[in-house]
């Protein structure tokens, strides 16, 4: 029987694959009520924000956690407001610091899957944190490439708040994509002071609100943070940033990855980045 810790490597491409047979047993939907609402299985008491170990972890050693953004079941990240988003950011930072301090953790990934279209089984606003015992390939490649935000995204700029910019990437493999990063280099969440965390909360609620207004319905998305590894290395090039992507190419219409794209690793995006940015700029709540 395959154990949760079964990490395999493709012998030809070197791709790492976590074989997690135990996750087949996780429920697709709760049997009775929402487990994330107050009084539910994972939230017996009222709360503002909350974290707990994932009952169906993708990796062993209590390295997978769930983060609840609010006790309001029908909330969105945008509806949290700056104060509510700031509480989430503070929790992200504290759990990153706690997990990253472990000797068996080299990289902490904070992420969110929102909507059934990207596999979220519970609608209640929440995200997850995975703590890896290595630095995954894609984050490592970004670090080795000395990733930094585009200092002048021009007509791909969507919004800016204080030191933070949100722009549409020049060449995303997803039809809808945003990059959110500070102009001045900050390595990780823990390095953000109070003002920077408030600015991050402001731009997150702003752009996520725009995305929900883009098609006048909740947009399914995947969101994740790239930040400094916790393996003890210096990583002076690390630049905190957030990537946000959606599989929709228009309202309710997903873009499917085709065989030629999977086979060759070259992608065809039907959405023009500059046009998407123009649409999102026009959706300011002001």
C-alpha positions in Angstrom: 0.0 0.0 0.0 1.3 3.4 -0.9 2.3 5.5 2.1 1.8 9.3 2.4 5.5 9.8 2.2 6.0 8.1 -1.1 7.9 10.7 -3.1 8.9 9.5 -6.6 11.1 10.9 -9.3 10.4 10.5 -13.0 13.5 8.7 -14.3 13.7 10.6 -17.5 12.4 14.1 -16.8 13.3 14.3 -13.1 9.8 15.5 -12.2 9.0 15.0 -8.5 5.6 13.3 -7.8 4.0 12.9 -4.4 2.0 9.7 -4.5 -0.8 10.2 -1.9 -3.2 7.3 -2.0 -4.7 8.3 1.4 -6.2 11.5 -0.1 -8.6 9.3 -2.2 -10.5 8.8 1.1 -11.1 12.5 1.7 -14.7 13.7 1.3 -15.7 15.7 -1.7 -18.4 17.5 0.3 -19.1 17.6 4.0 -21.8 15.2 5.1 -23.5 17.6 7.6 -23.0 21.4 7.5 -19.9 23.3 6.8 -16.9 22.1 8.9 -15.4 25.6 8.8 -18.3 27.5 10.2 -18.4 28.1 14.0 -19.6 25.0 15.6 -18.4 22.8 12.7 -15.8 20.0 13.0 -12.8 22.2 12.4 -14.1 25.4 14.1 -15.9 24.5 17.4 -15.7 28.1 18.6 -16.3 31.6 17.0 -13.1 33.0 15.4 -11.7 35.9 13.3 -9.0 33.8 11.6 -8.0 30.2 12.4 -5.5 27.5 11.3 -5.4 23.8 11.9 -3.6 20.7 10.6 -5.1 19.2 7.4 -6.9 15.9 8.2 -6.0 14.6 4.7 -2.4 15.9 4.3 -0.6 15.7 1.0 2.7 15.2 2.9 3.5 13.6 6.2 4.8 15.1 9.5 2.0 17.7 10.0 3.4 19.8 7.2 0.0 20.6 5.7 -2.3 23.2 7.2 -5.7 24.9 6.5 -6.2 28.6 7.1 -9.7 30.0 7.6 -10.1 33.6 6.6 -13.3 34.4 8.4 -16.2 32.7 10.1 -18.6 34.2 7.5 -19.4 31.3 5.1 -20.5 33.5 2.2 -17.7 36.0 2.4 -15.1 36.6 -0.3 -11.5 37.7 0.2 -12.5 41.1 -1.1 -15.4 41.4 1.3 -13.0 40.9 4.2 -12.0 44.5 3.8 -8.5 45.7 4.6 -8.7 44.9 8.3 -9.9 41.4 7.7 -7.3 40.8 5.0 -4.6 42.1 7.3 -5.6 39.4 9.9 -5.2 36.7 7.2 -1.8 38.1 6.2 -0.6 38.2 9.8 -1.7 34.5 10.2 0.1 33.6 6.9 3.2 35.2 8.3 3.1 33.6 11.7 2.5 30.1 10.3 5.3 30.6 7.7 7.6 31.6 10.5 6.6 28.7 12.7 6.8 26.0 10.0 10.0 27.5 8.5 11.7 27.2 11.8 11.5 23.4 11.7 14.6 21.6 10.7 12.6 19.4 8.3 11.2 22.4 6.4 13.1 24.1 3.6 10.2 25.9 1.8 6.8 27.2 2.9 4.1 27.6 0.3 1.0 29.7 1.2 -1.8 29.2 -1.4 -5.5 29.2 -2.1 -7.8 27.2 -4.5 -11.1 29.0 -4.9 -14.0 27.4 -6.6 -15.0 23.9 -7.6 -13.5 24.5 -11.1 -10.0 24.4 -9.5 -10.8 21.6 -7.0 -12.0 23.5 -3.9 -14.5 21.1 -2.2 -15.7 23.6 0.5 -17.0 27.0 -0.4 -16.1 28.6 2.9 -13.2 31.1 2.4 -10.0 29.4 3.2 -6.5 28.6 2.0 -3.7 26.2 2.7 -0.1 26.0 3.7 2.4 23.3 2.6 5.8 23.0 4.2 8.2 21.2 2.0 11.4 19.3 3.1 13.0 20.6 -0.1 12.8 23.6 -2.3 10.4 22.7 -5.2 11.6 23.1 -8.7 9.5 26.1 -9.9 10.3 28.3 -6.9 14.0 27.3 -7.2 14.0 28.2 -10.9 12.5 31.6 -10.1 15.1 32.2 -7.5 17.9 31.1 -9.8 16.6 33.5 -12.5 16.7 36.3 -9.9 13.0 37.0 -10.4 11.9 40.6 -9.8 8.7 42.5 -10.7 8.5 44.4 -14.0 9.4 48.0 -12.9 7.3 49.4 -15.8 4.4 47.2 -16.8 3.0 50.1 -18.8 -0.4 49.1 -20.3 -0.3 45.8 -18.3 -0.5 47.7 -15.0 -3.8 47.1 -13.1 -3.4 48.8 -9.8 -0.9 50.1 -7.3 -1.2 50.9 -3.6 1.8 52.3 -1.8 4.8 50.2 -2.6 2.7 47.4 -4.2 2.0 46.8 -7.9 -0.5 44.5 -9.5 0.0 43.8 -13.2 -0.8 41.2 -15.9 2.3 39.1 -16.7 3.8 39.5 -20.1 3.6 35.8 -21.0 1.3 33.8 -18.7 0.3 30.2 -19.6 -3.2 30.9 -18.0 -5.8 33.1 -19.7 -6.3 35.2 -16.6 -3.2 36.0 -14.5 -2.0 38.7 -12.1 1.3 39.3 -10.4 1.3 41.3 -7.2 4.7 42.4 -5.7 6.3 45.3 -3.9 8.4 47.8 -5.9 11.1 47.6 -3.3 12.6 44.2 -2.5 11.2 42.3 0.5 12.2 38.6 0.9 9.2 37.2 2.8 6.0 37.9 4.7 7.9 38.1 8.0 9.9 41.1 6.7 6.8 43.2 6.0 6.2 45.9 8.6 2.7 47.1 9.6 2.5 49.6 6.9 3.5 47.1 4.2 1.1 44.6 5.5 -1.8 47.1 5.3 -0.8 48.0 1.8 -0.7 44.3 0.8 -4.2 43.9 2.3 -5.4 46.9 0.4 -4.2 45.7 -3.0 -5.3 42.1 -2.5 -8.9 43.2 -1.6 -8.8 45.6 -4.5 -7.7 43.2 -7.3 -9.7 40.2 -6.0 -12.8 42.5 -6.0 -12.1 43.5 -9.6 -11.7 39.9 -10.6 -15.2 39.0 -9.2 -16.6 42.0 -11.1 -14.9 41.1 -14.4 -17.7 38.6 -15.3 -20.2 39.6 -12.6 -19.8 36.3 -10.8 -17.3 34.7 -8.4 -14.1 33.9 -10.4 -12.4 30.6 -9.8 -8.7 31.1 -9.1 -5.5 29.7 -7.8 -3.3 32.1 -5.7 0.1 31.4 -4.2 3.0 33.3 -2.6 6.6 33.0 -3.6 8.9 33.9 -0.7 12.4 33.2 0.7 13.2 29.5 1.4 13.6 28.5 5.0 16.5 26.1 4.5 19.0 28.4 6.2 20.5 29.8 3.0 20.9 33.5 2.4 18.9 33.8 -0.8 19.6 37.6 -1.2 17.7 37.6 -4.5 14.4 36.5 -2.9 11.6 38.9 -3.7 8.2 38.3 -2.1 5.4 38.1 -4.7 1.9 36.7 -5.3 0.8 34.9 -8.4 -3.0 34.6 -9.1 -4.3 32.7 -12.1 -7.7 31.6 -13.3 -8.6 28.9 -15.9 -11.5 30.9 -17.3 -11.0 32.6 -20.7 -14.5 34.1 -20.6 -17.5 34.0 -18.2 -17.9 30.4 -17.2 -15.8 29.1 -20.1 -12.6 27.3 -19.1 -9.5 27.2 -21.2 -8.4 23.6 -21.5 -4.8 22.7 -21.9 -4.3 20.8 -25.2 -2.1 17.9 -26.1 0.4 19.9 -28.0 0.9 22.2 -25.1 1.4 19.4 -22.6 3.6 17.5 -24.9 5.9 20.4 -25.8 5.6 22.7 -22.8 4.6 25.6 -25.1 1.3 27.3 -24.5 -1.3 29.2 -26.5 -3.1 32.0 -24.6 -6.3 33.3 -26.2 -6.5 36.3 -23.8 -4.3 39.3 -24.7 -2.6 40.6 -21.5 -2.9 44.2 -22.3 -6.7 43.9 -23.0 -7.2 42.0 -19.7 -5.3 44.7 -17.8 -7.5 47.4 -19.5 -10.6 45.6 -18.4 -9.5 45.3 -14.8 -8.4 48.9 -14.6 -11.9 49.9 -15.6 -13.4 47.9 -12.7 -12.1 50.1 -9.9 -14.5 50.3 -7.0 -14.0 54.1 -6.7 
